[in-house]
């Protein structure tokens, strides 16, 4: 199933909110004097930062899933594949049927060339080239 653009935008919005929340917590760490609260804010900031990044990873994975989905959708159906396979087989047969006479003619020409060399050798005692 291809995911909609709205779904991707919603994931991006959540990632943006988490990024802003992480930045707010970072500012709180800087202004707070209580060490216990700094630890709490820093922990929350780290968690929200990682969560925001996981949403961005989800967006990238979603893009790749959509690319794969579209590629799969564009693959030929089995009947179309069989039709293409049959067409290729017929083309192959036509090519082979065209090349066989050419090959035979080439082999005959080689025989004639060799026959001519043998005849020249027999006449002169050496091969004329």
N, CA, C and O of each residue as an XYZ file, in Angstrom:
516
protein
N       0.843     -1.173      0.000
C       0.000      0.000      0.000
C       0.889      1.237      0.000
O       1.821      1.348      0.797
N       0.595      2.139     -0.881
C       1.338      3.389     -0.955
C       0.791      4.350      0.097
O      -0.422      4.502      0.249
N       1.696      4.987      0.813
C       1.276      5.921      1.856
C       1.104      7.311      1.257
O       1.810      7.704      0.328
N       0.158      8.031      1.808
C      -0.192      9.332      1.254
C       0.828     10.399      1.641
O       1.628     10.231      2.561
N       0.763     11.478      0.913
C       1.624     12.632      1.189
C       1.259     13.221      2.546
O       2.134     13.688      3.275
N      -0.031     13.202      2.889
C      -0.469     13.753      4.175
C       0.154     12.977      5.334
O       0.558     13.568      6.335
N       0.232     11.659      5.197
C       0.825     10.823      6.238
C       2.292     11.205      6.437
O       2.761     11.333      7.567
N       3.006     11.385      5.329
C       4.412     11.783      5.391
C       4.541     13.158      6.045
O       5.428     13.374      6.871
N       3.661     14.082      5.679
C       3.705     15.425      6.265
C       3.420     15.379      7.763
O       4.032     16.119      8.533
N       2.495     14.513      8.182
C       2.203     14.373      9.611
C       3.430     13.865     10.366
O       3.729     14.346     11.459
N       4.134     12.901      9.791
C       5.358     12.411     10.427
C       6.397     13.527     10.540
O       7.074     13.654     11.560
N       6.514     14.326      9.490
C       7.460     15.450      9.515
C       7.065     16.469     10.583
O       7.924     17.013     11.276
N       5.760     16.724     10.711
C       5.290     17.673     11.729
C       5.633     17.182     13.132
O       6.081     17.962     13.973
N       5.423     15.890     13.386
C       5.754     15.332     14.703
C       7.255     15.452     14.952
O       7.676     15.807     16.053
N       8.059     15.158     13.936
C       9.517     15.277     14.082
C       9.907     16.721     14.391
O      10.793     16.960     15.212
N       9.256     17.682     13.743
C       9.547     19.101     14.005
C       9.171     19.495     15.433
O       9.922     20.205     16.101
N       8.007     19.033     15.904
C       7.570     19.339     17.272
C       8.570     18.763     18.274
O       8.947     19.431     19.236
N       8.993     17.527     18.044
C       9.959     16.906     18.953
C      11.301     17.639     18.925
O      11.962     17.756     19.956
N      11.698     18.122     17.777
C      12.951     18.885     17.670
C      12.850     20.187     18.464
O      13.780     20.553     19.183
N      11.727     20.880     18.334
C      11.543     22.129     19.093
C      11.480     21.849     20.600
O      12.021     22.612     21.401
N      10.820     20.755     20.977
C      10.742     20.365     22.388
C      12.144     20.069     22.919
O      12.484     20.452     24.038
N      12.939     19.397     22.122
C      14.316     19.086     22.511
C      15.130     20.365     22.695
O      15.921     20.471     23.633
N      14.938     21.330     21.806
C      15.650     22.611     21.923
C      15.219     23.370     23.182
O      16.042     24.000     23.846
N      13.921     23.305     23.503
C      13.420     23.963     24.714
C      14.042     23.335     25.959
O      14.460     24.040     26.878
N      14.098     22.013     25.979
C      14.710     21.327     27.120
C      16.199     21.660     27.233
O      16.736     21.772     28.335
N      16.852     21.815     26.096
C      18.268     22.187     26.115
C      18.452     23.575     26.738
O      19.390     23.797     27.503
N      17.555     24.502     26.407
C      17.630     25.838     27.014
C      17.366     25.767     28.521
O      17.996     26.485     29.298
N      16.432     24.897     28.934
C      16.150     24.741     30.366
C      17.368     24.199     31.111
O      17.640     24.600     32.243
N      18.095     23.291     30.473
C      19.305     22.749     31.110
C      20.305     23.875     31.364
O      20.973     23.892     32.397
N      20.405     24.804     30.434
C      21.382     25.892     30.558
C      21.020     26.890     31.659
O      21.910     27.455     32.295
N      19.713     27.113     31.891
C      19.313     28.140     32.869
C      19.000     27.571     34.250
O      18.905     28.327     35.217
N      18.838     26.265     34.357
C      18.484     25.666     35.645
C      19.732     25.493     36.505
O      20.787     25.070     36.033
N      19.576     25.834     37.780
C      20.702     25.678     38.711
C      20.617     24.367     39.485
O      21.633     23.877     39.979
N      19.449     23.807     39.595
C      19.266     22.549     40.329
C      19.827     21.394     39.490
O      19.374     21.153     38.372
N      20.815     20.686     40.042
C      21.489     19.615     39.303
C      20.544     18.454     38.988
O      20.644     17.854     37.918
N      19.644     18.135     39.892
C      18.700     17.041     39.636
C      17.786     17.381     38.462
O      17.507     16.524     37.624
N      17.318     18.630     38.400
C      16.452     19.049     37.292
C      17.234     19.067     35.975
O      16.686     18.749     34.919
N      18.521     19.442     36.041
C      19.345     19.414     34.833
C      19.423     17.999     34.266
O      19.324     17.791     33.057
N      19.602     17.037     35.161
C      19.676     15.638     34.721
C      18.354     15.221     34.090
O      18.341     14.557     33.054
N      17.248     15.608     34.707
C      15.926     15.257     34.166
C      15.718     15.915     32.806
O      15.304     15.256     31.852
N      16.006     17.213     32.716
C      15.834     17.921     31.440
C      16.737     17.338     30.345
O      16.317     17.170     29.200
N      17.975     17.037     30.718
C      18.913     16.479     29.737
C      18.444     15.101     29.261
O      18.559     14.774     28.080
N      17.920     14.303     30.182
C      17.399     12.983     29.810
C      16.201     13.125     28.885
O      16.114     12.431     27.872
N      15.283     14.012     29.222
C      14.114     14.239     28.365
C      14.530     14.787     27.001
O      13.970     14.406     25.973
N      15.524     15.688     27.001
C      16.004     16.248     25.737
C      16.584     15.151     24.849
O      16.302     15.093     23.653
N      17.389     14.293     25.441
C      18.003     13.207     24.674
C      16.934     12.267     24.121
O      16.993     11.854     22.963
N      15.963     11.939     24.962
C      14.890     11.035     24.512
C      14.075     11.667     23.391
O      13.770     11.004     22.400
N      13.722     12.936     23.536
C      12.920     13.579     22.490
C      13.737     13.759     21.214
O      13.197     13.687     20.111
N      15.041     13.994     21.367
C      15.902     14.119     20.193
C      15.940     12.795     19.420
O      15.786     12.779     18.199
N      16.145     11.698     20.130
C      16.171     10.392     19.466
C      14.810     10.032     18.873
O      14.732      9.448     17.792
N      13.750     10.379     19.579
C      12.411     10.100     19.057
C      12.153     10.904     17.785
O      11.592     10.384     16.821
N      12.564     12.173     17.785
C      12.407     13.001     16.584
C      13.195     12.446     15.414
O      12.719     12.442     14.279
N      14.410     11.975     15.696
C      15.219     11.387     14.622
C      14.602     10.088     14.114
O      14.693      9.779     12.926
N      13.981      9.333     15.003
C      13.334      8.096     14.545
C      12.149      8.418     13.632
O      11.862      7.663     12.703
N      11.465      9.526     13.889
C      10.398      9.945     12.978
C      10.973     10.330     11.614
O      10.374     10.030     10.581
N      12.130     10.993     11.609
C      12.762     11.341     10.330
C      13.197     10.083      9.574
O      13.084     10.014      8.350
N      13.690      9.099     10.310
C      14.034      7.817      9.679
C      12.776      7.180      9.100
O      12.804      6.617      8.006
N      11.670      7.271      9.839
C      10.403      6.718      9.346
C       9.977      7.391      8.048
O       9.456      6.737      7.145
N      10.198      8.695      7.957
C       9.856      9.421      6.727
C      10.699      8.904      5.565
O      10.183      8.682      4.470
N      11.996      8.715      5.804
C      12.869      8.204      4.741
C      12.486      6.786      4.332
O      12.480      6.460      3.145
N      12.169      5.950      5.307
C      11.732      4.585      4.997
C      10.427      4.627      4.219
O      10.232      3.855      3.280
N       9.540      5.525      4.609
C       8.263      5.666      3.914
C       8.476      6.036      2.450
O       7.789      5.518      1.569
N       9.423      6.927      2.190
C       9.726      7.298      0.802
C      10.182      6.074      0.020
O       9.733      5.847     -1.103
N      11.072      5.287      0.612
C      11.588      4.099     -0.077
C      10.495      3.056     -0.281
O      10.450      2.397     -1.319
N       9.615      2.904      0.706
C       8.496      1.967      0.559
C       7.606      2.404     -0.592
O       7.149      1.571     -1.375
N       7.357      3.699     -0.701
C       6.534      4.200     -1.805
C       7.209      3.963     -3.152
O       6.542      3.624     -4.130
N       8.532      4.141     -3.207
C       9.257      3.878     -4.454
C       9.123      2.406     -4.828
O       8.831      2.077     -5.978
N       9.337      1.520     -3.855
C       9.205      0.079     -4.121
C       7.776     -0.284     -4.512
O       7.561     -1.082     -5.424
N       6.800      0.304     -3.820
C       5.404      0.013     -4.133
C       5.085      0.406     -5.568
O       4.437     -0.350     -6.293
N       5.539      1.591     -5.981
C       5.281      2.037     -7.350
C       5.994      1.156     -8.364
O       5.455      0.879     -9.436
N       7.208      0.714     -8.032
C       7.938     -0.183     -8.941
C       7.203     -1.511     -9.083
O       7.099     -2.052    -10.184
N       6.698     -2.032     -7.981
C       5.953     -3.296     -8.024
C       4.658     -3.120     -8.804
O       4.261     -4.003     -9.565
N       4.003     -1.989     -8.618
C       2.756     -1.730     -9.349
C       2.988     -1.709    -10.852
O       2.110     -2.101    -11.622
N       4.176     -1.249    -11.281
C       4.458     -1.120    -12.706
C       5.010     -2.391    -13.337
O       5.233     -2.438    -14.546
N       5.232     -3.425    -12.526
C       5.683     -4.697    -13.094
C       4.568     -5.294    -13.946
O       3.389     -5.129    -13.633
N       4.940     -5.988    -15.023
C       3.894     -6.594    -15.857
C       3.214     -7.749    -15.123
O       3.827     -8.440    -14.309
N       1.962     -7.934    -15.427
C       1.218     -9.062    -14.873
C       1.733    -10.346    -15.510
O       2.444    -10.303    -16.514
N       1.378    -11.480    -14.933
C       1.888    -12.761    -15.425
C       1.505    -12.983    -16.881
O       2.322    -13.462    -17.667
N       0.283    -12.643    -17.249
C      -0.141    -12.839    -18.637
C       0.680    -11.953    -19.576
O       1.067    -12.383    -20.664
N       0.945    -10.713    -19.148
C       1.771     -9.820    -19.957
C       3.192    -10.360    -20.051
O       3.826    -10.281    -21.103
N       3.685    -10.909    -18.948
C       5.026    -11.478    -18.936
C       5.113    -12.649    -19.911
O       6.080    -12.758    -20.665
N       4.110    -13.521    -19.898
C       4.104    -14.667    -20.812
C       4.067    -14.193    -22.263
O       4.730    -14.767    -23.126
N       3.300    -13.159    -22.522
C       3.212    -12.609    -23.877
C       4.573    -12.063    -24.323
O       5.012    -12.311    -25.446
N       5.227    -11.325    -23.439
C       6.553    -10.786    -23.749
C       7.548    -11.925    -23.944
O       8.376    -11.882    -24.853
N       7.467    -12.933    -23.099
C       8.364    -14.086    -23.202
C       8.182    -14.783    -24.548
O       9.164    -15.164    -25.185
N       6.939    -14.953    -24.982
C       6.670    -15.591    -26.276
C       7.197    -14.741    -27.432
O       7.747    -15.277    -28.395
N       7.032    -13.426    -27.341
C       7.543    -12.540    -28.390
C       9.067    -12.633    -28.485
O       9.624    -12.679    -29.582
N       9.729    -12.660    -27.339
C      11.189    -12.760    -27.327
C      11.628    -14.100    -27.906
O      12.613    -14.165    -28.640
N      10.910    -15.163    -27.583
C      11.239    -16.490    -28.118
C      11.082    -16.516    -29.640
O      11.911    -17.095    -30.342
N      10.026    -15.892    -30.145
C       9.832    -15.833    -31.600
C      10.940    -15.016    -32.261
O      11.436    -15.387    -33.325
N      11.326    -13.913    -31.637
C      12.424    -13.109    -32.183
C      13.720    -13.908    -32.188
O      14.503    -13.833    -33.135
N      13.937    -14.666    -31.134
C      15.134    -15.498    -31.064
C      15.137    -16.521    -32.187
O      16.160    -16.724    -32.841
N      14.001    -17.164    -32.415
C      13.901    -18.140    -33.505
C      14.152    -17.478    -34.857
O      14.852    -18.038    -35.701
N      13.588    -16.295    -35.067
C      13.813    -15.572    -36.325
C      15.288    -15.239    -36.514
O      15.824    -15.367    -37.615
N      15.937    -14.813    -35.444
C      17.360    -14.477    -35.528
C      18.177    -15.721    -35.853
O      19.063    -15.680    -36.706
N      17.878    -16.826    -35.173
C      18.603    -18.073    -35.433
C      18.371    -18.518    -36.868
O      19.311    -18.917    -37.556
N      17.120    -18.452    -37.323
C      16.806    -18.865    -38.695
C      17.491    -17.969    -39.725
O      17.792    -18.419    -40.830
N      17.734    -16.729    -39.380
C      18.443    -15.821    -40.281
C      19.947    -16.092    -40.249
O      20.617    -16.019    -41.280
N      20.470    -16.402    -39.071
C      21.915    -16.581    -38.935
C      22.414    -17.924    -39.463
O      23.559    -18.018    -39.905
N      21.585    -18.959    -39.426
C      22.022    -20.285    -39.886
C      22.434    -20.250    -41.356
O      23.520    -20.734    -41.673
N      21.628    -19.702    -42.272
C      22.081    -19.645    -43.665
C      23.354    -18.809    -43.846
O      24.200    -19.137    -44.679
N      23.487    -17.747    -43.079
C      24.695    -16.928    -43.167
C      25.905    -17.744    -42.718
O      26.963    -17.692    -43.345
N      25.746    -18.497    -41.631
C      26.834    -19.336    -41.127
C      27.212    -20.391    -42.161
O      28.393    -20.620    -42.422
N      26.198    -21.034    -42.748
C      26.469    -22.068    -43.752
C      27.174    -21.473    -44.967
O      28.098    -22.081    -45.508
N      26.746    -20.298    -45.396
C      27.387    -19.645    -46.538
C      28.833    -19.294    -46.202
O      29.720    -19.436    -47.045
N      29.073    -18.839    -44.981
C      30.434    -18.518    -44.566
C      31.304    -19.773    -44.576
O      32.439    -19.743    -45.049
N      30.765    -20.881    -44.049
C      31.526    -22.134    -44.040
C      31.839    -22.604    -45.459
O      32.936    -23.092    -45.728
N      30.872    -22.456    -46.361
C      31.118    -22.832    -47.760
C      32.196    -21.944    -48.374
O      33.047    -22.417    -49.127
N      32.153    -20.659    -48.049
C      33.166    -19.760    -48.612
C      34.553    -20.123    -48.093
O      35.531    -20.011    -48.832
N      34.654    -20.549    -46.854
C      35.939    -20.982    -46.306
C      36.414    -22.229    -47.031
O      37.599    -22.360    -47.340
N      35.477    -23.161    -47.310
C      35.843    -24.378    -48.044
C      36.348    -24.026    -49.439
O      37.352    -24.572    -49.897
N      35.651    -23.116    -50.112
C      36.084    -22.713    -51.451
C      37.448    -22.037    -51.396
O      38.295    -22.265    -52.260
N      37.658    -21.206    -50.381
C      38.947    -20.532    -50.249
C      40.054    -21.558    -50.039
O      41.112    -21.485    -50.664
N      39.793    -22.522    -49.144
C      40.782    -23.575    -48.904
C      41.003    -24.418    -50.158
O      42.132    -24.810    -50.452
N      39.922    -24.700    -50.902
C      40.039    -25.478    -52.138
C      40.910    -24.733    -53.136
O      41.746    -25.334    -53.812
N      40.712    -23.414    -53.226
C      41.526    -22.598    -54.124
C      42.989    -22.615    -53.720
O      43.860    -22.643    -54.590
N      43.280    -22.599    -52.448
C      44.663    -22.644    -51.971
C      45.298    -23.996    -52.295
O      46.451    -24.072    -52.722
N      44.517    -25.065    -52.082
C      45.032    -26.404    -52.386
C      45.342    -26.521    -53.873
O      46.370    -27.077    -54.262
N      44.451    -25.997    -54.690
C      44.644    -26.070    -56.143
C      45.889    -25.292    -56.553
O      46.670    -25.757    -57.383
N      46.078    -24.093    -55.962
C      47.255    -23.283    -56.274
C      48.520    -23.983    -55.790
O      49.551    -23.918    -56.460
N      48.462    -24.640    -54.657
C      49.613    -25.348    -54.107
C      49.994    -26.507    -55.019
O      51.171    -26.750    -55.283
N      48.975    -27.216    -55.493
C      49.239    -28.355    -56.367
C      49.847    -27.905    -57.691
O      50.676    -28.609    -58.267
N      49.444    -26.751    -58.166
C      49.942    -26.259    -59.448
C      51.354    -25.708    -59.326
O      52.216    -26.040    -60.139
N      51.605    -24.875    -58.326
C      52.885    -24.178    -58.186
C      53.834    -24.853    -57.209
O      55.036    -24.591    -57.225
N      53.313    -25.696    -56.382
C      54.141    -26.306    -55.362
C      54.238    -25.469    -54.102
O      54.869    -25.881    -53.129
N      53.631    -24.317    -54.111
C      53.584    -23.472    -52.912
C      52.225    -22.777    -52.860
O      51.504    -22.735    -53.857
N      51.889    -22.245    -51.723
C      50.588    -21.608    -51.531
C      50.686    -20.157    -51.945
O      51.551    -19.426    -51.463
N      49.800    -19.732    -52.842
C      49.708    -18.326    -53.233
C      48.693    -17.644    -52.331
O      47.576    -18.131    -52.155
N      49.080    -16.540    -51.774
C      48.128    -15.841    -50.908
C      47.901    -14.450    -51.366
O      47.127    -13.716    -50.752
